[in-house]
Structures are given as structure tokens and as C-alpha cells.
Amino acid sequence: RSGSPGPSTLVWVNGAGTVTPFARTLSGFAHPRVSPDGQRIVTSRGNDLWVYDLARDVLSQLTFQGGFIPLWTPDGREVIYGRARPGTGWDIFRKPADGSGSEQELVTRPLDQVPSGGNPSLDGQLLPFAEWSLDGAAGIHLLSMKDGADRVLVKSPEFELNASFS
């Protein structure tokens, strides 16, 4: 099929496939993640992250220096995300979900690192992330949210990505 799909629009889809639009039209967003309490959605648009409060119908910009692949912490207080930075490539940050504080670096190294697609462990102690090697392969690491230590979970010549905790 030729042509382009046009801008995306966020909507609710239930288990039966029924589509329900939100109170406001949310176009051009990608990678939506529903908060643990089901009351907010964090999503990317352009190069930044936005939080949509469902009950209040309020859309707020969360990042102003870039952000992509957002994840919620289990308590819903913070958002973890990847962001490109000159000189280091992609790094991983976290920021209070209400926008009240500044971002904090979680992983900053010369290679590219991004959240791996799955949320942190339920206790909030471990974060899976992917790191690209110089040969183009990607491995899965686990970051301790307590002390910042990380360990390799999976490393092979293949492209490993999107680890999730059960």
C-alpha cells in the first residue's frame, strides 16, 4: 500500500477492541505508558515527554531537553527515559512525574544506553536497559536503582532488546 499513515492519535482500546477517544485529541504522540494507578499517561511527542492527567484533562510537558522511551517507576512518582546527549550518545535519566524537580542521570557512558522497554522490577530496585556495543550488537543490563551498580544480564553477538520482568 502506498502513502503515509498520517499523525497518530492516542485512544483507549479495551479488551473487546472498542475504541474510546480521550477528552482531548492527543495527536502526534508515541510510546505511551499508563501510570501504575491508571490516572496518567506519559508519552513522547517530538523530542520531549508529556504527561496527560486523565481525570483533570491536563497535558503537561515533562522534559525540555529531550526524552524518549518513557517508563514509570512502580510508585508512579518518577518517569525514567532515554535522551540523546552530545558527546555520549543516548543516556538514561529519571525525573519526578509532576515536573517538580530536575532530571537525574542514571546511566551515562560513551556507548548508547536506553531503557529496555520493560518497567523496573515491582520493588523498584532493578531497571533493565539496553547498551549498544561498538560492533552494533546490543546487550541487556540490570541497573540497581539503590546504588547505581549494573551487571550484564544478556550479551551476545545478537541485538538483545526489550527485557521485561514477569
N, C-alpha and C positions, 0 to 999 in steps of 0.2 A: 504494500500500500504506500502511496506517495504522500507527501505533505508532512506537516509537523503537528504534534498533538495540541499545541497552544498552551496557555498557562494552566498550571494545576490549581485545583480548589480543594481545600480541606473540608471534609464532611464526616459525619458519623455513619458507620455501616454496622448494623447489628448482625448477629449470627445467622439470621434468615436472609441477609442481603438487602434489607431495607435501608435506603439512603435517607438521612435526615441532615439538612444543612444547619449550620450554626446560626446564631442570631445575626451575625455579620458575615459578609463574604470574606473568606480568607484565601486570596489568590496569590499564586507565585511562591508558595511555601513548600519546603521539602523536609524530609526526615523528622516527621512529627513524633513526639513521645508524650504519652499521657502520664501525669504525675501519679505517684503511688496512691494518693487519696482520690484520684479521678476528677479533681476540680480544676486542673490547669493542663495546658499543653505547651511544651517547649518545641520550637521548630526553627528551621533556618530559612532565611529569605535574603537573597543577595549574598553578602559575605558576613552577615551578622545573625544573631539569635534573638528570637522574640518569645515572650510568654503571653499566652492567651488565658485569661481567667474566665472560665465558662459561666459561673454564676453572676459575675458583675459585668460580663460582656466588655472586658477591658483588655486591650492589646498593648503590651509594653515592650520596648526594645531593651534587651538584656545586655548585649555586647555592642561595643562601638569600634573595636579594633579587629573584628573578625571572629568567627566561630562557626563550627561545623560539626556534624555528628553528635548531637547533644544526648546526654543521658542524665537521668535523675538519680540522686542519692536515695537510698531506701527510705529515709525520713522525709524526703521531699523538700529539704531546706536548701540544697545546692544543686547546681547543674554542672556536670562535667562535660568537657568538649575539646575538640581539636582546633588548633588555629595555626595558620602559617605565619612564620616569623622570618625576616631576613637573616641570613647567616646560619640558621639552624634547621630550616625546613619546617615540618609540622611538629608541634609540641602539644602537650596535654595540660589543660587548666581546669580550675573549678571556680565557681562564683556563686554567692548567695542568690537564690532563685528570685528573691524580691528586689534584686538590683541594689540592695543597700550597701554593699561593700565592694571592694576592688577584687579583681581576679587574683588567684594564687596559682603559681606554677606547680604542677605535679610531676611532669616528666619533660625535661629539656636536655636534648643531646644533639649531636651533629646529624644523626640519621633521623628519618621521619618516623614519628610515633602518632597514632590516633587511637581513640577509644575503639575497642574491638567490635562494637555492635551490640554487645550484651550489657546489661546493667551490672553494677557492682554486686558482690555477694550480699545476701539478705541481711547479714550483720554489718554491712558497710565497711568491712575490713579489707577486702580484696577487689581490685579492679583489673579485669582483663584488658590488655591493649596489644595492638599490633605494632611491630617495628620492622621497617624495611631494611634489608642488608644492602651492602654496596653492589652485590650481584643481582639485585632486583627481587629476590625472594623476600617473603615476609614471615616472621615467626610470632607466636603468641607468648606474651609475658604476663605475669601477675604482679601487680603493684600493691604493696602493703600500704593502706591508707593511714595506718598508725605511725609507721616510722619511715616511709618512703623507700624502703628496700624493694627491689624487684628481682624476680627469678624467671628463667626461661621455662615455659610450660611445654611448648612445641616448637622445634626448629628443624627444618628440613630444607632440601633444595626447592621445595614447592612454595606456593603462595598461600600461607595459612592466614585466615582472617575470620572475624565474626564469632569468637568464642562466647558462649553464654553459660551461666550457672544454671543447674537444674533447680 
